[in-house]
Structure formats: structure tokens, C-alpha cells
Amino acid sequence: MLHRTKSKILSNIFSERQLPLILFVFAYHNDREFDRFQFILDHWEQLVNMKHPFQFLFVKSIDRKLQTRFKHLFLEHKDPLDLKKFQCIGQEWAMVAEFIENTIDCTYWFWWEVDVLPVKQDCFDFFIQKWTPSCRIMGYRVRDNKWGMKHRINGVALYARDYWSYIKPYFNLQGTSDTRKAFHKEEKVYVEINKWYSLVHHEEKLFLTPILRLVHGIRDDSLIKQVLTGPGPYPIVSNLYRRFRNSLTVLRHECRGYKNCPPEA
């Protein structure tokens, strides 16, 4: 009996080591962002339940350190004085992407912003299952041309560890980190997950569905309170209804133009 138990424990340890590791990147620049990330870490086990191993990379621009019992490391960052604000975002992202590729032994990494929230505990295990051998980036592929984003993948995405080598030829500081390259249907280097990922900046209203995993764009506490405690301001709608409403939003943009949409940065 003891021999069987020991063999099972060793087997579980070995299996866990064979699973690909995901790195979660939290970059924070002020107290408000720090407090939100710390809140997420404090409630991590209520928000995320993962079979795959994970670690954190905390990119800090202020003199405060996030706390968690999970494995993590810190990376210091200061904005260059000669860059505009939107350029600093791209510069920081590029620094992190290059650092991860050269330094960290992971399979993928996820750029997490303060207005991002998983709404199902299996969110990241689910996305990892959608990954393909040729994939370099997985995320929300924009349908409209708001902010010049059509066919771009929003920066809150799952990246291959070596994504920096892939995107470096396209990289510049003239736009946000989302706008480096358009991804077209014939390309095999990306996986689109719009069905399970709501980008409120473009969809303009959050429609929760039974299959939705990730939400990006709710800046207040309304969604995280609903996920943690129950009923809230966001009702569950059908997948078909969400798709229909989002199609209408894209059509409205195409017909009316984008003159009232300020640059994202």
C-alpha cells in the first residue's frame, strides 16, 4: 500500500513537471494599479484554478512590492524621460518580452492589465488547450478599425516565450503595443479567442455568456465583486445574442466612422 502511494505521488510530480508553464506578467505604475493587482493575488484561488504550473513576473515602477505565496520574481522599470506616454507603454512591453525570452524558462506568458479579469476559474487552462504548435500569439482579434486596430490582436494576450524574436522586425514606438502587426486569416501564427474573451473597449458593453472566460475593460470593482460574491450588474446572455450585438457595433462604426474615438494611448 505504501509502495503504491509513493508511486502515485512520484507519478503526479512527474506529470506536473511535464505540463507547460505559463508566466503571468503584472506591470504596475501607481498605487491604484498596485492595489488592484494585490487584491487579485489575495483572491487568486477564488478566481483561478489551474492544472498547469504558473509563476508571476511583477514589473514594478514604484517602491512597493506585491505579496503572494506563489513563485514570483520582480523586474524594475522606469519610463525613459525622452519618450511620450504611449511610447513608454510600448517600450516597457518590449523590454519585458525580450527579458522573458532571454531569461525565463516558460512556454507562454500572459500580459495582464489592471482591468483584466478571468470570469471562470479554468480560464487559462482552457486557453492553453486551444494553443497550436505553430502559434505565437493567442488573443482578441479586433473586427473594427477603432484606433486603427482592425485585424490587430489586443496586447492583453497569451504569447509564446520567443514572441519577441517573431515580432521584433515589425516593432516600433509609433503606436501602442497592440498595433505592431495585422494578423490575417491565412496565417497560422495566431489563435483568435474572441468567442471566450470580451474586449469591452471595442465591444462597448459587457455581455457575459455561459462560455466567456476573460473580460478586459471593466475598470471599477463591479465585475470582480460579481465574480466573487454572486449576482451583479452583468446578466448572462446567450452566445448568439453577444455575437449579434457585437456585429451591430462593428457595423455602426463602419457606417459612422471613427472621428469621435480618441487614440487609445
Sequence and secondary structure as in RCSB ss.txt:
>XXXX:A:sequence
MLHRTKSKILSNIFSERQLPLILFVFAYHNDREFDRFQFILDHWEQLVNMKHPFQFLFVKSIDRKLQTRFKHLFL
EHKDPLDLKKFQCIGQEWAMVAEFIENTIDCTYWFWWEVDVLPVKQDCFDFFIQKWTPSCRIMGYRVRDNKWGMK
HRINGVALYARDYWSYIKPYFNLQGTSDTRKAFHKEEKVYVEINKWYSLVHHEEKLFLTPILRLVHGIRDDSLIK
QVLTGPGPYPIVSNLYRRFRNSLTVLRHECRGYKNCPPEA
>XXXX:A:secstr
 HHHHHHHHHHHHHHHHHS  EEEEEEE SHHHHHHHHHHHHTHHHH   SS EEEEEEESSS     SS EEEE
E    TTS HHHHHHHHHHHHHHHHHHH   SEEEEE TTEEESSTTHHHHHHHH  TT SEEE B  S GGG T
T B SSSEEETTHHHHHGGG  SSS GGGS    TT SSEEE GGGEEEHHHH S  B TT  EEE   SSHHHH
HHHHS  S  B  HHHHHHHHHHHHHHHHHH STT     
